[in-house]
Amino acid sequence: MFKLILSDPTIFKTSFDAISSIVDEVQIEVDSDGLRLNAIDRSHVTYVHLELKESLFDVFECDKPMKLNLDTDELMKVLKRSKAEDVMELTVDAGSLILTFEGAVKKTFKVKLIDLEYEAPTPPEIEYPVKITVPITTLKETMQDIEIVADRVAIAADEDNLTLTAVGDFSDAEVEYLHGEKVTENVKSVFAIENIKEMLKAEKFADKTFISLGNDMPLTLSLVLLNDEGELTFLLAPRIEEE
């Protein structure tokens, strides 16, 4: 028996809007605790982890562990056809993931499962000197400000501010955010803006957002649902600037 029902498909839609921009194929693992995936892009620049706990779902029936191998673009095409007011049901039959959206109308789609030789990447364990809570809308607007100047952004933190800067051929930009956190170490790393924009497509996943930073260390962006019922985490490798 496999049946998952979620009263708001937005969580799935916003997750895979970002995930499908980063990786072509994923393996979703489902067991009695919930579902999760770990993936890394082909260039090994961005790592992604999604976990949705059993308690998040209105109905969660999974009598044995399953692995669902999916093409993320094909899944996203279907998820885009859902509306926020729909109830989403997931079932599996004859080599397909069946998605049903029921609202004013009832829509059913079958997405074929794919053959995938896959060993899920292990989440890297990194101890960061700085972790800051920041609204994801602020990050998104800041990237829009910065990208008019350059394709890379330097993200720095000190005891007062999270500062994002870029230096272009014809103009520079700087955005400061007063973070209100206890930061005891000044840190700075440089990242490709395009990679950050891919991650920020998940902006509707949760309001609770954290970024973790260090000197020339990966950027970790964590989006957490209320009551810790779900988490979407991205880890982005830094760009090492030439002297």
KAWOHU-V333616 format. One record per backbone hydrogen bond with DSSP energy under -1.0 kcal/mol. CO is the residue of the C=O (numbers start at 1). NH is the residue of the N-H. If there is no record, write none. Layout:
BEGIN
co=[CO | CO]
nh=[NH | NH]
END
This chain:
BEGIN
co=[1 | 3 | 4 | 5 | 5 | 6 | 9 | 10 | 11 | 12 | 13 | 14 | 15 | 16 | 19 | 19 | 24 | 26 | 28 | 29 | 30 | 31 | 33 | 34 | 35 | 36 | 37 | 39 | 41 | 45 | 46 | 47 | 48 | 49 | 50 | 51 | 52 | 53 | 54 | 59 | 61 | 66 | 68 | 69 | 70 | 71 | 72 | 73 | 74 | 75 | 76 | 78 | 79 | 83 | 87 | 88 | 89 | 90 | 91 | 93 | 95 | 96 | 97 | 98 | 99 | 100 | 101 | 102 | 105 | 107 | 109 | 111 | 130 | 132 | 135 | 136 | 137 | 138 | 139 | 140 | 141 | 142 | 143 | 146 | 146 | 151 | 153 | 154 | 155 | 156 | 157 | 160 | 161 | 162 | 163 | 164 | 165 | 166 | 171 | 173 | 175 | 177 | 181 | 187 | 188 | 189 | 190 | 191 | 192 | 193 | 194 | 195 | 196 | 198 | 199 | 200 | 202 | 208 | 209 | 210 | 211 | 212 | 213 | 219 | 220 | 221 | 222 | 223 | 225 | 226 | 229 | 230 | 231 | 232 | 233 | 234 | 235 | 236]
nh=[63 | 61 | 90 | 58 | 59 | 88 | 13 | 14 | 15 | 16 | 17 | 18 | 19 | 20 | 22 | 23 | 72 | 70 | 68 | 36 | 66 | 34 | 54 | 31 | 52 | 29 | 50 | 48 | 44 | 237 | 41 | 235 | 39 | 233 | 37 | 231 | 35 | 56 | 57 | 5 | 3 | 30 | 28 | 114 | 26 | 75 | 76 | 77 | 78 | 79 | 80 | 81 | 82 | 86 | 102 | 6 | 100 | 4 | 98 | 96 | 113 | 93 | 111 | 91 | 109 | 89 | 107 | 87 | 103 | 101 | 99 | 97 | 213 | 211 | 139 | 140 | 141 | 142 | 143 | 144 | 145 | 146 | 147 | 149 | 150 | 193 | 191 | 165 | 189 | 163 | 187 | 179 | 158 | 177 | 156 | 175 | 154 | 173 | 168 | 166 | 164 | 162 | 183 | 157 | 216 | 155 | 239 | 153 | 196 | 197 | 198 | 199 | 200 | 201 | 202 | 203 | 205 | 224 | 134 | 222 | 132 | 220 | 130 | 236 | 212 | 234 | 210 | 232 | 228 | 229 | 53 | 225 | 51 | 223 | 49 | 221 | 47 | 219]
END
